[in-house]
Amino acid sequence: MVYALTAFSSQFLTRKDPIVDFQENPKTLILERCKTSKELNQVHAHLIKTRRLHHPAVAEPLLESAALVLPYPAIDYAVSIFRKLENPDSSAYNVMIRGFNKRQSPEKSLLLFRQMVEHSVRPDVFTFPSVLKACSKLRALREGEQIHAHIVKLIDRFGCKEFVENSLLYMYACCDRLELARQVFDGMSERSPIAWNSMFAGYVRCGYWAEVVELFQSMLKMGIEFNEVTLITVLTACGKIGDLELGNWIYEYVLANGLMGNDNLITSLVDMYGKCGCVDTARSLFDNMSTRDVVAWSAMISGYSHSNRCKEALALFHDMQKANVEPNEVTMVSVLSSCAFLGALQTGKWVHSYIKKKNLKLTINLGTTLVDFYAKCGCPDRAIEVFKEAPYKNVWTWTALIQGLASNGRGKSALEFFNMMRQEKVEPNDVTFIGVLAACSHAGLVDEGWGYFFSMSRDFGIEPRIEHYGCVVDMLGRAGMIEEAYEFIKNMPIKPNAVIWRTLLASCRVHKLVEIGEEALKHALRLEPAHSGDYILLSNLYASVGRSDDAARLRDEMKTHGIKKSPGCSYIELDGIIHEFLAEDDKHPESQEIYNAIENTMAQIKLAGYVPDKAQARLEAEGDDREASVSHHSEKLAIAFGLIRTSPGATIRVTKNLRICTDCHNAARVTSKVFCREIVVRDRSRFHHFKDGSCSCNDFW
């Protein structure tokens, strides 16, 4: 680093009334007298007249007043004083180095230290912490290592080595050289809480959360005292790695030592419990806080979002607004993630408008979350717009868009953006390739998919994970290459999981290949015996080829083994309110009107060719109840509510927690044509955009 210090001209004011003589130690008098720039000028003029300016005991406090004490540091004025000193000592250099640090000019601090060495002025114990602080701010590792060499030569002469060592440790931590920071830390003869916290801060900076916990455990074993700053850091690490046991220990410590009044500490506990899935414990702590700042609100909202209790997250966000607490970036990310999970498009749009209105900085994290939100609400075009408008992008922003386009059936667009990503020299990661392979699957691009799959390890050094193998199985199954998919699974270098076999089973259902479907079910049940979806897939496969007895037998097996189908749940947002429906639900305040709408809808779409699939009815339903049961699935209730509560032609958007069943898929497809509506259904796997009697998934999902 090469920098230049500039000489600044100064004008000195003269004082009409005489200034009293300075005492032998004039520091206190100078600092007390120089409260403003005008008084500093007058004292400076007096010192020039009396020829005392070059005395170190006088020069140092004058510099300190100019560079550090005045409300608005007159650093340029301090430079002009310093440059006129005949032989500035280490104290004068120290003041100027501290002044440049305070003025956010750490590069000038380093230049001044270099000048100090060149002029053979020996640094003292106060020099190195200040110049190392400049290195920390600049992350100037090379200069920091050179200063370390000076320290090694001189450290035995210092009376307080720990002060210097703490600064050295912090410098290496800021430069992400934690192995060097740890060497300094381990070599310290005495370690104060400051040294421990500097080491903790370094690990936190680099995201080494397990090392934070390990270091704290060592601290406990050695009986080292810790403070509340330490606990806050360790609680953050506990939340990141899910160490609930240590988090509980800290909570008990806080209770036993009367620390419940520390709101920052309680906020960290709220955050830890939220991230560890103990949301109710977090809420209890949150509710009992005396004051709640934006960090506390954000931690609690994030806890709900992290645990997929997204309706509660949005409800708490509304409470936060009522409390007149301004949200920050963390709040917005959690709220948008909750909106994405629920498909709450209108609420998310309001949040986006709020971000614009308040001129919140569109960071990488916030921009990526917005792209993900629009994609997960079935608005791929809006996701593209937000992506293009985002001022900052990283691999996760590109990945969010690629995955979003793939899940919305826009495979070719997803691949176009992947190619653009490569042109921008952004390296894809393993998650990016999940989106790319899914895009190939949705677009039926088998050859291209194989190319990308082999390119992962060959060109990018990314070893395929189980998810990538699953994408290939899905891609082959979609293309009707069931036998190839089966052989691919058998030859995988890693053991296939239940999801792999379930993916193959789903393909067999679509292409009506019973034999391989039965084999897939055996493997899936061996790995996850109680998964109801596997039974239902094969049951539907039997029913589709006319083997109704086998379908019934399989469902009887589910009863015998006590396996119950996971309850389907669908959400629809209207006027900012999330409405939730379960199959055959009658708890909604407008249930009667909804069921009347269902009857009307079913009657009209039957005239257009829809035939109810009674095999999709609940197991215990019999006779005419089977058709009624099918018509009362949660997504049909949500769609019916959308039909009666939105204006003609408006898009209906529904989010389902499970995979949409065959009957509901057929019903939605015909409904879109009969009622001239676009219906967007997001299920557990992907989006279905129904329009004019067809679906974006081409009837394979």
Secondary structure, 3 states (H helix, E strand, C coil): CCCCCCCCCCCCCCCCCCCCCCCCCCHHHHHHHCCCHHHHHHHHHHHHHCCCCCCHHHHHHHHHHHHHHCCCCCHHHHHHHHHCCCCCCHHHHHHHHHHHHHCCCHHHHHHHHHHHHHCCCCCCCCHHHHHHHHHHHHCCHHHHHHHHHHHHHHHHHCCCHHHHHHHHHHHHHHCCCHHHHHHHHHHCCCCCHHHHHHHHHHHHHCCCHHHHHHHHHHHHHCCCCCCHHHHHHHHHHHHHHCCHHHHHHHHHHHHHCCCCCCHHHHHHHHHHHHHCCCHHHHHHHHHCCCCCCHHHHHHHHHHHHHCCCHHHHHHHHHHHHHCCCCCCHHHHHHHHHHHHHHCCHHHHHHHHHHHHHCCCCCCHHHHHHHHHHHHHCCCHHHHHHHHHHCCCCCHHHHHHHHHHHHHCCCHHHHHHHHHHHHHCCCCCCHHHHHHHHHHHHHHCCHHHHHHHHHHHHHHHCCCCCHHHHHHHHHHHHHCCCHHHHHHHHHCCCCCCCHHHHHHHHHHHHHHCCHHHHHHHHHHHHHHCCCCHHHHHHHHHHHHHCCCHHHHHHHHHHHHHCCCCCCCCEEEEEECCEEEEEECCCCCCCCHHHHHHHHHHHHHHHHHCCCCCCHHHCCCCCCCHHHHHHHHCCHHHHHHHHHHHHCCCCCCEEEEECCCCCHHHHHHHHHHHHHCCCCEEEECCCCEEEEECCEECCCCCC
